[in-house]
Amino acid sequence: MTDTADTEAGTTQQDPAQTIESALRNAVERELPRTIADLCTLVRIPSVSWAAFDRAHVSTSADAVAELVREIGIFDAVTVTQAGIPGTDELGQPAVLATRAAKNGRPTVLLYAHHDVQPPGLDEHWESPPFEPTVRGDRLYGRGAADDKAGVMAHVAALRALHDATGGDLDLGLALFIEGEEEFGSRSFATFLTENRQALRADAIVVADSNNWDIHTPAITIGLRGNVTFRLTVSTLAHASHSGMFGGAVPDAMMATIKLLGTLYAADGSVAIEGLTSHDAPTPPYEESALRQETGLLDGVQPIGHGTILSRIWSQPALTVTGIDAPSVANASNTLTPSVSVQVSVRIAPGQSAREAAAAIEAHLRQNAPFGAHIQIDDLDTGEPFLVDTGGWAVAETRLAMTAGWGVAPVDIGVGGSIPFIADLVREFPDAQILVTGVEDPDSRAHSPNESLHLGVFTRAVLSEAFLLGRLNERTGH
């Protein structure tokens, strides 16, 4: 028999959940050209937050983001604001803060992304100008096209779709925080959280600044390495001397630096610093051929480290010398160099504190300084690693939303990079569930020349977030 509650006058009632999902999908697809055009407008603003670059561009970017957020018509308040940098008289770069109060027992979700970008590097390394968004094939190229102005626009587009699908009649609480200095160390982040704690308080926090497994498969980031970065200066002489006159008897700083840096690595290229730990976690299959394709590893060059490839990237420490201050080849002379400075970046595994790791690194350097060389460590910066609790309702809702948006269930991944400010979020909001998602894929090349966004990935990421917000708007009893 046909239940008359389900059928009336020849029409069948629809599942409300499917109805809102269909409305959200239609809204996202209808607005996609506008969304991409707005993303291109943001990419054209060279909002590099580093000290050597013009702060006015970051302000212009913040104002542009704020205007996009106001136009949604969903927030009670939208402001551009700055917070002080601890230990200085300076203000950090401008951020956008928007809020909307929850109603009728609905949860509040905080959406985070950042509108500042990395320096572009040399123009000749780009196939198209870094701040002129260019579509080639399925990808949009430009500095910030992926990291993280696409994250900004994913939030904006999902909120637009939510507004359209509900007619603006929603109960979900919202806070939107679009930072302006993530690429320069989030120096005012902790102060910003403290000063705006009440406005930012949420039941769930979505950080849109990570990766996906590939262009067809979404991911939830459940582990992040921390970081310890510093400048190391090695000195052996009070002044330079002629290498022919004294070489062979006097250790110059370059020799000492090379020998000292060599002690940081084991024979297989893994980090050889006593006291740095690894995190034991399963990893999905990942072939060496994929590593070669995604990184451009040259023929004949072998990967370093031990264990599964993904454990080396996600769960073990890594050390990179990212810069050297020393005489250039063009200016080389037959001279014993008195001092050499190097910039060192160490990624630390989830489960170890950054302070503990920094102490182990310093102890190793001082114990292994060759020939009694003097060493100095300064400009030390640390960021805590992070492990996501995957047992909460917010993760479960996100899995369902991603599966609907992508047509494929998400993969849990770790990330070799660091998002140190998450530790600040955990400290300020210990009861909030933190979700790390993103719009990037293995070919996005964030921070590198020819950074790009896969437009299919972006569309599916927007759909997933719209579905998540739609689900949370119906959720009670959180």
Solvent accessible surface area in square Angstrom, and as a share of the most:
residue,aa,sasa,rsa
1,M,247,1.10
2,T,97,0.56
3,D,85,0.44
4,T,117,0.68
5,A,68,0.53
6,D,76,0.39
7,T,46,0.27
8,E,130,0.58
9,A,104,0.81
10,G,73,0.70
11,T,91,0.53
12,T,103,0.60
13,Q,128,0.57
14,Q,135,0.60
15,D,71,0.37
16,P,108,0.68
17,A,59,0.46
18,Q,119,0.53
19,T,63,0.37
20,I,41,0.21
21,E,61,0.27
22,S,57,0.37
23,A,34,0.26
24,L,2,0.01
25,R,81,0.30
26,N,80,0.41
27,A,1,0.01
28,V,5,0.03
29,E,92,0.41
30,R,145,0.53
31,E,35,0.16
32,L,38,0.19
33,P,96,0.60
34,R,105,0.38
35,T,2,0.01
36,I,36,0.18
37,A,56,0.44
38,D,26,0.14
39,L,0,0.00
40,C,19,0.11
41,T,72,0.42
42,L,1,0.01
43,V,0,0.00
44,R,115,0.42
45,I,21,0.11
46,P,40,0.25
47,S,0,0.00
48,V,2,0.01
49,S,1,0.01
50,W,97,0.34
51,A,85,0.66
52,A,101,0.78
53,F,79,0.33
54,D,81,0.42
55,R,96,0.35
56,A,57,0.44
57,H,70,0.31
58,V,0,0.00
59,S,46,0.30
60,T,71,0.41
61,S,0,0.00
62,A,0,0.00
63,D,82,0.42
64,A,26,0.21
65,V,0,0.00
66,A,0,0.00
67,E,85,0.38
68,L,20,0.10
69,V,0,0.00
70,R,112,0.41
71,E,96,0.43
72,I,10,0.05
73,G,56,0.54
74,I,3,0.01
75,F,29,0.12
76,D,104,0.54
77,A,50,0.39
78,V,24,0.14
79,T,67,0.39
80,V,55,0.31
81,T,41,0.24
82,Q,71,0.32
83,A,2,0.02
84,G,24,0.23
85,I,13,0.06
86,P,86,0.54
87,G,90,0.86
88,T,67,0.39
89,D,156,0.81
90,E,89,0.40
91,L,94,0.47
92,G,0,0.00
93,Q,8,0.04
94,P,6,0.04
95,A,4,0.03
96,V,0,0.00
97,L,16,0.08
98,A,1,0.00
99,T,32,0.19
100,R,31,0.11
101,A,68,0.53
102,A,40,0.31
103,K,106,0.45
104,N,114,0.58
105,G,50,0.48
106,R,48,0.17
107,P,1,0.01
108,T,26,0.15
109,V,0,0.00
110,L,1,0.00
111,L,1,0.00
112,Y,2,0.01
113,A,0,0.00
114,H,0,0.00
115,H,0,0.00
116,D,0,0.00
117,V,0,0.00
118,Q,26,0.12
119,P,25,0.16
120,P,21,0.13
121,G,53,0.51
122,L,99,0.49
123,D,96,0.50
124,E,131,0.59
125,H,102,0.45
126,W,18,0.06
127,E,134,0.60
128,S,16,0.10
129,P,83,0.52
130,P,10,0.06
131,F,43,0.18
132,E,72,0.32
133,P,14,0.09
134,T,39,0.23
135,V,83,0.48
136,R,76,0.28
137,G,72,0.70
138,D,94,0.49
139,R,31,0.11
140,L,1,0.00
141,Y,36,0.14
142,G,1,0.01
143,R,4,0.01
144,G,0,0.00
145,A,0,0.00
146,A,0,0.00
147,D,11,0.06
148,D,1,0.00
149,K,1,0.00
150,A,0,0.00
151,G,0,0.00
152,V,0,0.00
153,M,0,0.00
154,A,4,0.03
155,H,0,0.00
156,V,1,0.00
157,A,8,0.06
158,A,0,0.00
159,L,0,0.00
160,R,11,0.04
161,A,1,0.00
162,L,0,0.00
163,H,54,0.24
164,D,66,0.34
165,A,26,0.20
166,T,31,0.18
167,G,64,0.62
168,G,24,0.23
169,D,118,0.61
170,L,4,0.02
171,D,28,0.15
172,L,0,0.00
173,G,0,0.00
174,L,2,0.01
175,A,1,0.01
176,L,0,0.00
177,F,2,0.01
178,I,1,0.00
179,E,6,0.02
180,G,0,0.00
181,E,2,0.01
182,E,27,0.12
183,E,17,0.07
184,F,53,0.22
185,G,51,0.49
186,S,16,0.11
187,R,80,0.29
188,S,7,0.04
189,F,3,0.01
190,A,33,0.25
191,T,33,0.19
192,F,5,0.02
193,L,0,0.00
194,T,69,0.40
195,E,111,0.50
196,N,31,0.16
197,R,88,0.32
198,Q,141,0.63
199,A,39,0.30
200,L,0,0.00
201,R,112,0.41
202,A,12,0.10
203,D,47,0.24
204,A,1,0.01
205,I,0,0.00
206,V,2,0.01
207,V,0,0.00
208,A,3,0.02
209,D,18,0.09
210,S,9,0.06
211,N,46,0.24
212,N,4,0.02
213,W,61,0.21
214,D,48,0.25
215,I,50,0.25
216,H,120,0.53
217,T,21,0.12
218,P,0,0.00
219,A,0,0.00
220,I,0,0.00
221,T,1,0.00
222,I,51,0.26
223,G,6,0.06
224,L,3,0.01
225,R,17,0.06
226,G,0,0.00
227,N,14,0.07
228,V,1,0.00
229,T,31,0.18
230,F,3,0.01
231,R,88,0.32
232,L,1,0.00
233,T,25,0.14
234,V,0,0.00
235,S,31,0.20
236,T,38,0.22
237,L,41,0.20
238,A,107,0.83
239,H,128,0.57
240,A,50,0.39
241,S,24,0.16
242,H,101,0.45
243,S,36,0.23
244,G,61,0.59
245,M,139,0.62
246,F,103,0.43
247,G,42,0.40
248,G,88,0.85
249,A,89,0.69
250,V,43,0.24
251,P,39,0.24
252,D,18,0.09
253,A,0,0.00
254,M,62,0.28
255,M,89,0.40
256,A,0,0.00
257,T,3,0.02
258,I,111,0.56
259,K,102,0.43
260,L,0,0.00
261,L,24,0.12
262,G,45,0.43
263,T,49,0.28
264,L,2,0.01
265,Y,76,0.29
266,A,42,0.32
267,A,120,0.93
268,D,59,0.31
269,G,16,0.16
270,S,19,0.12
271,V,26,0.15
272,A,41,0.32
273,I,9,0.05
274,E,162,0.73
275,G,42,0.40
276,L,24,0.12
277,T,62,0.36
278,S,72,0.46
279,H,53,0.24
280,D,141,0.73
281,A,38,0.30
282,P,132,0.83
283,T,34,0.20
284,P,37,0.23
285,P,120,0.76
286,Y,46,0.17
287,E,118,0.53
288,E,70,0.31
289,S,79,0.51
290,A,32,0.25
291,L,24,0.12
292,R,56,0.21
293,Q,125,0.56
294,E,62,0.28
295,T,89,0.51
296,G,53,0.51
297,L,50,0.25
298,L,131,0.65
299,D,143,0.74
300,G,66,0.63
301,V,69,0.40
302,Q,119,0.53
303,P,34,0.22
304,I,113,0.58
305,G,19,0.18
306,H,100,0.45
307,G,50,0.48
308,T,79,0.46
309,I,22,0.11
310,L,9,0.05
311,S,18,0.11
312,R,60,0.22
313,I,57,0.29
314,W,28,0.10
315,S,5,0.03
316,Q,23,0.10
317,P,23,0.14
318,A,32,0.24
319,L,13,0.07
320,T,73,0.43
321,V,43,0.25
322,T,86,0.50
323,G,30,0.29
324,I,105,0.54
325,D,102,0.53
326,A,37,0.29
327,P,80,0.50
328,S,55,0.35
329,V,142,0.82
330,A,99,0.77
331,N,118,0.61
332,A,71,0.55
333,S,80,0.52
334,N,117,0.60
335,T,56,0.32
336,L,13,0.06
337,T,17,0.10
338,P,37,0.23
339,S,50,0.32
340,V,2,0.01
341,S,20,0.13
342,V,2,0.01
343,Q,68,0.30
344,V,0,0.00
345,S,15,0.10
346,V,0,0.00
347,R,78,0.28
348,I,0,0.00
349,A,0,0.00
350,P,5,0.03
351,G,74,0.71
352,Q,6,0.03
353,S,51,0.33
354,A,1,0.00
355,R,205,0.75
356,E,92,0.41
357,A,0,0.00
358,A,14,0.11
359,A,63,0.48
360,A,16,0.13
361,I,2,0.01
362,E,68,0.30
363,A,42,0.33
364,H,23,0.10
365,L,1,0.00
366,R,121,0.44
367,Q,147,0.65
368,N,53,0.27
369,A,25,0.19
370,P,17,0.11
371,F,119,0.49
372,G,61,0.58
373,A,11,0.09
374,H,139,0.62
375,I,22,0.11
376,Q,101,0.45
377,I,38,0.19
378,D,36,0.19
379,D,94,0.49
380,L,98,0.49
381,D,75,0.39
382,T,59,0.34
383,G,4,0.03
384,E,65,0.29
385,P,20,0.12
386,F,30,0.12
387,L,83,0.41
388,V,17,0.10
389,D,117,0.61
390,T,55,0.32
391,G,71,0.69
392,G,20,0.20
393,W,53,0.19
394,A,1,0.01
395,V,2,0.01
396,A,52,0.40
397,E,18,0.08
398,T,3,0.02
399,R,71,0.26
400,L,97,0.48
401,A,1,0.01
402,M,10,0.05
403,T,54,0.31
404,A,33,0.25
405,G,5,0.05
406,W,21,0.07
407,G,62,0.60
408,V,65,0.37
409,A,62,0.48
410,P,18,0.11
411,V,41,0.23
412,D,48,0.25
413,I,8,0.04
414,G,6,0.06
415,V,32,0.18
416,G,12,0.11
417,G,29,0.28
418,S,21,0.13
419,I,11,0.06
420,P,49,0.31
421,F,4,0.02
422,I,1,0.00
423,A,28,0.22
424,D,29,0.15
425,L,1,0.01
426,V,58,0.34
427,R,133,0.48
428,E,23,0.10
429,F,7,0.03
430,P,99,0.62
431,D,138,0.71
432,A,14,0.11
433,Q,40,0.18
434,I,11,0.06
435,L,1,0.01
436,V,0,0.00
437,T,17,0.10
438,G,6,0.06
439,V,4,0.03
440,E,22,0.10
441,D,3,0.02
442,P,37,0.24
443,D,57,0.30
444,S,2,0.01
445,R,151,0.55
446,A,30,0.23
447,H,96,0.43
448,S,41,0.27
449,P,45,0.28
450,N,17,0.09
451,E,1,0.00
452,S,1,0.01
453,L,0,0.00
454,H,20,0.09
455,L,33,0.17
456,G,20,0.20
457,V,0,0.00
458,F,0,0.00
459,T,27,0.15
460,R,60,0.22
461,A,13,0.10
462,V,1,0.00
463,L,8,0.04
464,S,7,0.04
465,E,15,0.07
466,A,0,0.00
467,F,6,0.02
468,L,7,0.03
469,L,0,0.00
470,G,3,0.03
471,R,94,0.34
472,L,2,0.01
473,N,12,0.06
474,E,111,0.50
475,R,60,0.22
476,T,79,0.46
477,G,74,0.71
478,H,86,0.39
